[in-house]
Amino acid sequence: MCSCDHGFQSTLSVVSLAKLPIKVLYAMKRYAKLYRAFVVNCVSRTIEFRAQFVAGLFGYAVWAGVSLVFIGVVFRDVEAVRGWTRDEMWVLYGTFVILESLCYGIIGPNMWRFSPMVRDGTLDLALTKPVNTQFMVSARYIDPNGVINCLPGIALLFYGLNQLNLAPNFLNWLLWFGLLGCGFVMAYSLWFFCVTWSIWAVKLDSVAVVFDPMMQMARFPIDLYPRRWASFLTFVLPIAFLTTFPTQALLGQLDPKVLLMAPLLSSLSLWACSRFFRFALRSYGSASS
């Protein structure tokens, strides 16, 4: 009797494990379809305000131009700063513009809305949806204008590579994409961790802005900062993973140990911010209560 029950339970376990990949694929398909609906809705809304869209592109182009002038001035009389030449800096800054545009275009609109959601009770609506709450509050809005701003970064990246007479191979590009993706996950985790604090500090509107100076630090390579800050800017505030390491991968200068650390730290940061969000929700007081 006992052996039969044990065998039956083992069979159920095997069947459950066999169905797990199917369930995961179904969930991924469901969330991908939902995210596509979010994107279509936001793009349609942006098209209705074309003048604002064009003005946004122009404003970002001016901001990027000022930064390029700054880099040109710094390298006018020197060939390299802390081992980075001007052309290598073009590649790094191009990588920064791409990541910054993706962060502010895909993540930013949701992070800036989070504090008002807590204050006016809109978060209550997200909690009642039959989807993951963190997904709902993190992916509901995008800014197509912000995403398109990555195009100057792509042009600048290729300009720098051309000046260096460097043609990265497929592996270099694969590592660049992979590390940039890990950097994007770390940036999201850090930003979401910051805005989650607004569940306790309801009247604090500027929580999302805390992320901005952190992001701007990534426009320069980690080597330009004091060496005593290196560990902090790599493992605590992962500035190095945002732009320096992806650029080094493209230039063929990457330390192999980074390939192990990047996916590990990005997964850990995503897990940590998710756990912190769940913990914070225990203290959330519904606006309708």
KEFI-252983 format. One record per residue (C-alpha): x negated, y, z negated; residue number from 1; residue in one letter. Coordinates in Angstrom, 3 decimals, decimal comma. Example, Ala and Ser with C-alpha at 12.3 -4.5 7.8 and 13.67 -1.06 7.14 Angstrom:
<east -12,300	north -4,500	up -7,800	resi 1	resn a>
<east -13,670	north -1,060	up -7,140	resi 2	resn s>
END
This chain:
<east 0,000	north 0,000	up 0,000	resi 1	resn m>
<east -2,732	north 2,392	up -0,995	resi 2	resn c>
<east -4,955	north 1,411	up 1,918	resi 3	resn s>
<east -2,066	north 1,949	up 4,333	resi 4	resn c>
<east -1,367	north 5,388	up 2,907	resi 5	resn d>
<east -5,052	north 6,255	up 3,131	resi 6	resn h>
<east -5,173	north 5,121	up 6,749	resi 7	resn g>
<east -2,036	north 7,099	up 7,597	resi 8	resn f>
<east -3,463	north 10,261	up 6,004	resi 9	resn q>
<east -6,723	north 9,793	up 7,917	resi 10	resn s>
<east -4,763	north 9,500	up 11,158	resi 11	resn t>
<east -2,864	north 12,691	up 10,380	resi 12	resn l>
<east -6,145	north 14,479	up 9,675	resi 13	resn s>
<east -7,597	north 13,362	up 13,009	resi 14	resn v>
<east -4,453	north 14,471	up 14,851	resi 15	resn v>
<east -4,509	north 17,847	up 13,086	resi 16	resn s>
<east -8,155	north 18,394	up 14,016	resi 17	resn l>
<east -7,414	north 17,446	up 17,607	resi 18	resn a>
<east -4,628	north 20,047	up 17,766	resi 19	resn k>
<east -6,776	north 22,781	up 16,198	resi 20	resn l>
<east -8,444	north 23,940	up 19,460	resi 21	resn p>
<east -5,003	north 24,107	up 21,113	resi 22	resn i>
<east -3,667	north 26,267	up 18,280	resi 23	resn k>
<east -6,691	north 28,556	up 18,471	resi 24	resn v>
<east -6,335	north 28,967	up 22,232	resi 25	resn l>
<east -2,622	north 29,664	up 21,861	resi 26	resn y>
<east -3,295	north 32,318	up 19,220	resi 27	resn a>
<east -6,015	north 33,930	up 21,370	resi 28	resn m>
<east -3,682	north 33,999	up 24,372	resi 29	resn k>
<east -0,915	north 35,513	up 22,247	resi 30	resn r>
<east -3,121	north 38,272	up 20,856	resi 31	resn y>
<east -4,687	north 38,960	up 24,265	resi 32	resn a>
<east -1,208	north 39,434	up 25,735	resi 33	resn k>
<east -0,261	north 41,753	up 22,878	resi 34	resn l>
<east -3,449	north 43,786	up 23,258	resi 35	resn y>
<east -2,844	north 44,094	up 26,986	resi 36	resn r>
<east 0,565	north 45,607	up 26,209	resi 37	resn a>
<east -1,111	north 48,088	up 23,852	resi 38	resn f>
<east -3,614	north 49,090	up 26,553	resi 39	resn v>
<east -0,957	north 49,539	up 29,240	resi 40	resn v>
<east 1,115	north 51,704	up 26,892	resi 41	resn n>
<east -1,849	north 53,944	up 25,999	resi 42	resn c>
<east -3,002	north 54,304	up 29,610	resi 43	resn v>
<east 0,529	north 55,283	up 30,689	resi 44	resn s>
<east 0,645	north 57,901	up 27,951	resi 45	resn r>
<east -2,754	north 59,307	up 28,972	resi 46	resn t>
<east -1,699	north 59,657	up 32,615	resi 47	resn i>
<east 1,155	north 61,905	up 31,525	resi 48	resn e>
<east -1,372	north 64,458	up 30,189	resi 49	resn f>
<east -3,887	north 64,687	up 33,029	resi 50	resn r>
<east -5,177	north 68,147	up 32,169	resi 51	resn a>
<east -6,067	north 67,019	up 28,663	resi 52	resn q>
<east -7,752	north 63,942	up 30,131	resi 53	resn f>
<east -9,957	north 66,026	up 32,458	resi 54	resn v>
<east -10,772	north 68,499	up 29,675	resi 55	resn a>
<east -11,880	north 65,630	up 27,464	resi 56	resn g>
<east -14,230	north 64,315	up 30,138	resi 57	resn l>
<east -15,701	north 67,772	up 30,675	resi 58	resn f>
<east -16,202	north 68,338	up 26,946	resi 59	resn g>
<east -18,033	north 65,050	up 26,489	resi 60	resn y>
<east -20,215	north 65,741	up 29,542	resi 61	resn a>
<east -21,302	north 69,051	up 27,969	resi 62	resn v>
<east -22,061	north 67,350	up 24,659	resi 63	resn w>
<east -24,106	north 64,611	up 26,360	resi 64	resn a>
<east -25,942	north 67,236	up 28,436	resi 65	resn g>
<east -27,030	north 69,120	up 25,318	resi 66	resn v>
<east -28,442	north 65,903	up 23,866	resi 67	resn s>
<east -30,377	north 65,207	up 27,068	resi 68	resn l>
<east -31,881	north 68,685	up 26,969	resi 69	resn v>
<east -32,985	north 68,018	up 23,393	resi 70	resn f>
<east -34,753	north 64,810	up 24,412	resi 71	resn i>
<east -36,406	north 66,604	up 27,328	resi 72	resn g>
<east -37,707	north 69,341	up 25,032	resi 73	resn v>
<east -39,088	north 66,836	up 22,515	resi 74	resn v>
<east -41,025	north 64,918	up 25,186	resi 75	resn f>
<east -42,130	north 67,974	up 27,151	resi 76	resn r>
<east -45,607	north 68,092	up 25,611	resi 77	resn d>
<east -46,028	north 64,506	up 24,365	resi 78	resn v>
<east -46,055	north 61,165	up 26,155	resi 79	resn e>
<east -44,577	north 59,116	up 23,341	resi 80	resn a>
<east -43,077	north 59,475	up 19,872	resi 81	resn v>
<east -43,603	north 56,539	up 17,489	resi 82	resn r>
<east -44,244	north 54,295	up 20,488	resi 83	resn g>
<east -41,191	north 55,417	up 22,502	resi 84	resn w>
<east -41,762	north 57,160	up 25,831	resi 85	resn t>
<east -39,317	north 59,595	up 27,390	resi 86	resn r>
<east -38,108	north 57,049	up 29,959	resi 87	resn d>
<east -37,545	north 54,440	up 27,254	resi 88	resn e>
<east -35,554	north 57,049	up 25,363	resi 89	resn m>
<east -33,334	north 57,515	up 28,445	resi 90	resn w>
<east -32,538	north 53,794	up 28,300	resi 91	resn v>
<east -31,847	north 53,951	up 24,562	resi 92	resn l>
<east -29,702	north 57,057	up 24,855	resi 93	resn y>
<east -27,759	north 55,468	up 27,707	resi 94	resn g>
<east -27,110	north 52,475	up 25,465	resi 95	resn t>
<east -26,021	north 54,827	up 22,694	resi 96	resn f>
<east -23,566	north 56,680	up 24,951	resi 97	resn v>
<east -22,037	north 53,372	up 26,084	resi 98	resn i>
<east -21,600	north 52,088	up 22,525	resi 99	resn l>
<east -20,382	north 55,439	up 21,198	resi 100	resn e>
<east -17,794	north 55,698	up 23,975	resi 101	resn s>
<east -16,519	north 52,176	up 23,321	resi 102	resn l>
<east -16,346	north 52,809	up 19,570	resi 103	resn c>
<east -14,543	north 56,138	up 19,838	resi 104	resn y>
<east -12,361	north 54,952	up 22,704	resi 105	resn g>
<east -11,299	north 51,546	up 21,339	resi 106	resn i>
<east -11,743	north 51,748	up 17,557	resi 107	resn i>
<east -11,565	north 55,472	up 16,832	resi 108	resn g>
<east -7,881	north 56,189	up 17,594	resi 109	resn p>
<east -6,877	north 53,521	up 15,076	resi 110	resn n>
<east -9,338	north 54,535	up 12,376	resi 111	resn m>
<east -8,244	north 58,191	up 12,544	resi 112	resn w>
<east -4,608	north 57,150	up 12,186	resi 113	resn r>
<east -5,107	north 54,825	up 9,230	resi 114	resn f>
<east -5,065	north 57,400	up 6,422	resi 115	resn s>
<east -1,844	north 59,045	up 7,719	resi 116	resn p>
<east -0,323	north 55,550	up 8,022	resi 117	resn m>
<east -0,971	north 54,936	up 4,333	resi 118	resn v>
<east 0,310	north 58,358	up 3,328	resi 119	resn r>
<east 3,537	north 58,456	up 5,349	resi 120	resn d>
<east 4,402	north 54,776	up 4,956	resi 121	resn g>
<east 3,823	north 53,682	up 8,566	resi 122	resn t>
<east 1,614	north 50,926	up 7,177	resi 123	resn l>
<east 4,805	north 49,339	up 5,815	resi 124	resn d>
<east 5,904	north 48,719	up 9,394	resi 125	resn l>
<east 2,584	north 47,093	up 10,294	resi 126	resn a>
<east 2,871	north 44,782	up 7,281	resi 127	resn l>
<east 6,254	north 43,502	up 8,479	resi 128	resn t>
<east 5,039	north 42,591	up 11,975	resi 129	resn k>
<east 4,588	north 38,843	up 12,714	resi 130	resn p>
<east 0,929	north 39,413	up 13,591	resi 131	resn v>
<east -2,271	north 39,872	up 11,635	resi 132	resn n>
<east -2,054	north 43,239	up 9,869	resi 133	resn t>
<east -5,718	north 44,080	up 10,374	resi 134	resn q>
<east -5,355	north 43,447	up 14,107	resi 135	resn f>
<east -2,248	north 45,624	up 14,222	resi 136	resn m>
<east -3,831	north 48,625	up 12,508	resi 137	resn v>
<east -7,174	north 48,228	up 14,313	resi 138	resn s>
<east -6,099	north 47,634	up 17,903	resi 139	resn a>
<east -2,753	north 49,390	up 18,377	resi 140	resn r>
<east -4,195	north 52,468	up 20,122	resi 141	resn y>
<east -6,998	north 53,150	up 22,559	resi 142	resn i>
<east -8,257	north 56,343	up 24,167	resi 143	resn d>
<east -8,913	north 55,693	up 27,890	resi 144	resn p>
<east -10,669	north 59,056	up 28,039	resi 145	resn n>
<east -13,164	north 57,884	up 25,431	resi 146	resn g>
<east -13,794	north 54,561	up 27,161	resi 147	resn v>
<east -14,460	north 56,203	up 30,542	resi 148	resn i>
<east -17,096	north 58,389	up 28,878	resi 149	resn n>
<east -19,405	north 55,358	up 28,939	resi 150	resn c>
<east -19,988	north 55,905	up 32,687	resi 151	resn l>
<east -22,637	north 58,646	up 32,156	resi 152	resn p>
<east -24,347	north 56,266	up 29,736	resi 153	resn g>
<east -24,506	north 53,548	up 32,366	resi 154	resn i>
<east -25,976	north 56,010	up 34,864	resi 155	resn a>
<east -28,553	north 57,229	up 32,347	resi 156	resn l>
<east -29,531	north 53,681	up 31,429	resi 157	resn l>
<east -30,239	north 52,766	up 35,054	resi 158	resn f>
<east -32,056	north 56,072	up 35,570	resi 159	resn y>
<east -34,396	north 55,238	up 32,700	resi 160	resn g>
<east -35,013	north 51,725	up 34,017	resi 161	resn l>
<east -35,757	north 53,153	up 37,465	resi 162	resn n>
<east -38,248	north 55,635	up 36,000	resi 163	resn q>
<east -39,944	north 52,754	up 34,197	resi 164	resn l>
<east -40,000	north 50,687	up 37,418	resi 165	resn n>
<east -38,395	north 47,956	up 35,347	resi 166	resn l>
<east -35,914	north 45,396	up 36,647	resi 167	resn a>
<east -34,573	north 43,350	up 33,710	resi 168	resn p>
<east -33,762	north 39,732	up 34,530	resi 169	resn n>
<east -30,496	north 37,952	up 33,808	resi 170	resn f>
<east -31,642	north 36,868	up 30,338	resi 171	resn l>
<east -32,553	north 40,446	up 29,383	resi 172	resn n>
<east -29,112	north 41,674	up 30,423	resi 173	resn w>
<east -27,433	north 38,779	up 28,622	resi 174	resn l>
<east -29,288	north 39,623	up 25,411	resi 175	resn l>
<east -28,440	north 43,311	up 25,841	resi 176	resn w>
<east -24,733	north 42,550	up 26,223	resi 177	resn f>
<east -24,779	north 40,115	up 23,313	resi 178	resn g>
<east -26,608	north 42,466	up 20,940	resi 179	resn l>
<east -24,442	north 45,408	up 22,003	resi 180	resn l>
<east -21,401	north 43,290	up 21,217	resi 181	resn g>
<east -22,810	north 42,440	up 17,786	resi 182	resn c>
<east -23,507	north 46,139	up 17,236	resi 183	resn g>
<east -19,935	north 46,968	up 18,204	resi 184	resn f>
<east -18,603	north 44,445	up 15,659	resi 185	resn v>
<east -20,869	north 45,873	up 12,939	resi 186	resn m>
<east -19,774	north 49,419	up 13,767	resi 187	resn a>
<east -16,114	north 48,390	up 13,582	resi 188	resn y>
<east -16,631	north 46,571	up 10,283	resi 189	resn s>
<east -18,409	north 49,535	up 8,731	resi 190	resn l>
<east -15,796	north 52,019	up 9,972	resi 191	resn w>
<east -12,870	north 49,875	up 8,863	resi 192	resn f>
<east -14,502	north 49,421	up 5,461	resi 193	resn f>
<east -14,675	north 53,219	up 5,117	resi 194	resn c>
<east -11,046	north 53,889	up 6,061	resi 195	resn v>
<east -9,754	north 51,071	up 3,861	resi 196	resn t>
<east -10,677	north 53,214	up 0,856	resi 197	resn w>
<east -7,794	north 55,521	up 1,785	resi 198	resn s>
<east -5,422	north 52,922	up 0,327	resi 199	resn i>
<east -6,618	north 54,140	up -3,059	resi 200	resn w>
<east -7,469	north 57,741	up -2,041	resi 201	resn a>
<east -4,142	north 58,446	up -0,322	resi 202	resn v>
<east -4,598	north 62,206	up -0,046	resi 203	resn k>
<east -8,105	north 61,970	up 1,400	resi 204	resn l>
<east -7,699	north 62,691	up 5,121	resi 205	resn d>
<east -11,367	north 62,783	up 6,095	resi 206	resn s>
<east -12,324	north 59,191	up 5,212	resi 207	resn v>
<east -12,643	north 58,214	up 8,883	resi 208	resn a>
<east -15,084	north 61,076	up 9,489	resi 209	resn v>
<east -17,610	north 59,435	up 7,135	resi 210	resn v>
<east -18,526	north 57,080	up 9,986	resi 211	resn f>
<east -19,512	north 59,892	up 12,395	resi 212	resn d>
<east -22,941	north 60,795	up 10,918	resi 213	resn p>
<east -23,773	north 57,103	up 10,678	resi 214	resn m>
<east -23,013	north 56,663	up 14,364	resi 215	resn m>
<east -25,017	north 59,724	up 15,346	resi 216	resn q>
<east -28,091	north 58,280	up 13,619	resi 217	resn m>
<east -28,082	north 55,514	up 16,237	resi 218	resn a>
<east -28,935	north 57,960	up 19,023	resi 219	resn r>
<east -32,570	north 57,679	up 17,901	resi 220	resn f>
<east -34,671	north 54,503	up 17,614	resi 221	resn p>
<east -35,178	north 53,020	up 14,173	resi 222	resn i>
<east -38,937	north 53,680	up 14,477	resi 223	resn d>
<east -38,356	north 57,445	up 14,263	resi 224	resn l>
<east -37,076	north 57,165	up 10,701	resi 225	resn y>
<east -39,368	north 56,790	up 7,654	resi 226	resn p>
<east -40,663	north 53,241	up 7,339	resi 227	resn r>
<east -39,357	north 52,944	up 3,784	resi 228	resn r>
<east -35,838	north 53,277	up 5,228	resi 229	resn w>
<east -36,298	north 50,479	up 7,769	resi 230	resn a>
<east -34,719	north 47,686	up 5,714	resi 231	resn s>
<east -31,813	north 49,895	up 4,638	resi 232	resn f>
<east -31,108	north 51,033	up 8,222	resi 233	resn l>
<east -31,235	north 47,438	up 9,432	resi 234	resn t>
<east -29,368	north 45,349	up 6,881	resi 235	resn f>
<east -27,243	north 47,778	up 4,821	resi 236	resn v>
<east -26,477	north 50,504	up 7,346	resi 237	resn l>
<east -27,062	north 48,528	up 10,570	resi 238	resn p>
<east -28,267	north 51,431	up 12,712	resi 239	resn i>
<east -31,009	north 49,297	up 14,290	resi 240	resn a>
<east -28,477	north 46,785	up 15,633	resi 241	resn f>
<east -26,384	north 49,478	up 17,329	resi 242	resn l>
<east -28,890	north 50,746	up 19,898	resi 243	resn t>
<east -32,545	north 49,999	up 19,069	resi 244	resn t>
<east -32,393	north 46,200	up 19,284	resi 245	resn f>
<east -30,203	north 46,074	up 22,438	resi 246	resn p>
<east -32,586	north 48,522	up 24,139	resi 247	resn t>
<east -35,614	north 46,467	up 23,102	resi 248	resn q>
<east -33,941	north 43,389	up 24,598	resi 249	resn a>
<east -33,558	north 45,203	up 27,916	resi 250	resn l>
<east -37,182	north 46,413	up 27,811	resi 251	resn l>
<east -38,512	north 42,961	up 26,915	resi 252	resn g>
<east -39,760	north 44,099	up 23,499	resi 253	resn q>
<east -37,321	north 42,268	up 21,225	resi 254	resn l>
<east -38,430	north 40,340	up 18,148	resi 255	resn d>
<east -36,922	north 36,810	up 18,491	resi 256	resn p>
<east -35,822	north 36,887	up 14,844	resi 257	resn k>
<east -33,233	north 39,520	up 15,771	resi 258	resn v>
<east -31,417	north 36,938	up 17,904	resi 259	resn l>
<east -30,687	north 34,942	up 14,760	resi 260	resn l>
<east -29,873	north 37,893	up 12,532	resi 261	resn m>
<east -27,481	north 39,725	up 14,879	resi 262	resn a>
<east -24,669	north 37,133	up 15,165	resi 263	resn p>
<east -25,071	north 36,200	up 11,497	resi 264	resn l>
<east -24,819	north 39,782	up 10,219	resi 265	resn l>
<east -21,996	north 40,733	up 12,591	resi 266	resn s>
<east -19,950	north 37,705	up 11,507	resi 267	resn s>
<east -20,700	north 38,411	up 7,851	resi 268	resn l>
<east -19,754	north 42,088	up 8,166	resi 269	resn s>
<east -16,476	north 41,229	up 9,918	resi 270	resn l>
<east -15,610	north 38,661	up 7,249	resi 271	resn w>
<east -16,527	north 41,083	up 4,440	resi 272	resn a>
<east -14,425	north 43,980	up 5,769	resi 273	resn c>
<east -11,476	north 41,633	up 6,307	resi 274	resn s>
<east -11,693	north 40,340	up 2,740	resi 275	resn r>
<east -12,018	north 43,884	up 1,428	resi 276	resn f>
<east -8,920	north 44,945	up 3,366	resi 277	resn f>
<east -6,908	north 42,063	up 1,930	resi 278	resn r>
<east -8,092	north 42,975	up -1,547	resi 279	resn f>
<east -7,137	north 46,635	up -1,003	resi 280	resn a>
<east -3,637	north 45,689	up 0,167	resi 281	resn l>
<east -2,953	north 44,282	up -3,299	resi 282	resn r>
<east -3,124	north 47,857	up -4,583	resi 283	resn s>
<east -1,030	north 49,322	up -1,780	resi 284	resn y>
<east 2,163	north 50,929	up -2,988	resi 285	resn g>
<east 4,850	north 50,906	up -0,314	resi 286	resn s>
<east 6,130	north 54,352	up 0,599	resi 287	resn a>
<east 9,646	north 52,952	up 0,570	resi 288	resn s>
<east 9,386	north 51,649	up -2,979	resi 289	resn s>
END
